[in-house]
Amino acid sequence: PAISDGLKVQEYALSYGSGIAGTLFNRVQSDVEAVEERADRYFEGPTLATVPESNAVREARSAGEPLLAHAPESAAAAAYREAARVLDPRDGDSGDVAERFRTAVIPDPP
């Protein structure tokens, strides 16, 4: 189900003219290399990060804190930092991004 959900999101983004920055896999429990191989088959763009299944994530959620504040040295936090490092929101035109978001959230009436 996770791959099919990801493919739906990718198709939705492409239908709105958004580029694909890459894929981030969350709660990875298996071999990271196998996950990345599957990603190459199905998704456009690079694998940004693979976030491992982590007790730190559950503990942060229970504490009502962001993961990076609650457990900044955890493997999951490191994976999110790695994904953030390669993303740059300034790469695109902010007006276009805002308009695509607005029309996705509040579609124009028929």
C-alpha positions in Angstrom: 0.0 0.0 0.0 2.8 2.5 0.7 4.2 2.3 -2.8 0.8 2.7 -4.4 0.1 5.7 -2.1 3.4 7.2 -3.1 2.6 6.6 -6.8 -0.7 8.4 -6.3 1.0 11.4 -4.7 3.6 11.5 -7.5 0.9 11.4 -10.2 -1.0 14.2 -8.4 2.1 16.4 -8.2 2.9 15.8 -11.9 -0.7 16.6 -12.9 -0.3 20.0 -11.3 3.0 20.7 -13.0 5.1 20.2 -9.9 8.5 18.6 -10.3 9.5 15.6 -8.2 12.3 16.5 -5.7 12.6 12.8 -4.7 11.3 10.2 -2.4 11.6 10.0 1.4 10.8 6.6 2.9 9.5 6.6 6.4 9.5 3.9 9.1 11.9 1.6 7.1 12.2 -1.7 8.8 13.9 -3.7 6.1 17.1 -3.5 4.1 17.7 0.1 3.0 19.3 -0.9 -0.3 16.3 -3.0 -1.2 14.0 -0.1 -0.5 16.1 2.2 -2.7 16.1 -0.4 -5.5 12.3 -0.5 -5.5 12.2 3.3 -5.4 14.3 3.5 -8.6 11.8 1.3 -10.4 8.7 3.2 -9.5 9.5 6.8 -8.6 11.1 9.8 -10.3 13.9 11.7 -8.7 16.4 10.5 -6.1 15.8 8.8 -2.8 16.2 11.8 -0.4 16.4 9.6 2.8 15.2 6.4 4.4 13.9 7.1 7.9 14.3 4.0 10.1 11.5 2.8 12.4 12.4 4.4 15.7 11.2 4.5 19.3 12.5 8.1 19.4 9.8 9.1 16.9 7.0 7.6 19.1 8.5 9.1 22.3 8.7 12.6 20.6 5.0 12.3 19.5 4.0 11.2 23.0 5.9 14.1 24.5 4.3 16.5 22.0 7.7 17.6 20.8 9.2 17.7 17.3 11.6 14.8 16.8 14.6 17.1 16.1 14.1 18.8 19.5 13.3 15.6 21.4 15.9 13.3 20.0 18.3 15.3 17.7 20.9 12.5 17.7 18.6 9.7 16.7 18.9 7.9 13.4 15.5 9.1 12.4 16.4 12.7 13.1 19.6 12.3 11.1 17.6 11.0 8.1 15.2 13.9 8.2 18.1 16.3 8.4 19.7 14.6 5.3 16.5 15.0 3.3 16.2 18.7 4.3 19.8 19.3 3.4 19.2 18.4 -0.3 15.9 20.3 -0.6 15.9 24.0 -1.4 12.5 25.7 -1.5 14.1 28.7 -3.3 14.8 26.6 -6.4 11.3 27.3 -7.8 9.2 30.5 -8.2 7.4 31.0 -4.9 4.4 32.6 -6.6 3.9 29.5 -8.8 4.3 27.2 -5.8 1.8 29.3 -3.8 -0.8 29.2 -6.6 -0.4 25.5 -7.2 -1.0 25.0 -3.4 -4.0 27.3 -3.4 -5.7 25.5 -6.3 -5.0 22.1 -4.8 -6.4 23.1 -1.5 -9.2 25.4 -2.7 -10.1 24.3 -6.2 -11.8 26.8 -8.5 -15.5 26.2 -8.8 -16.7 24.4 -11.9 
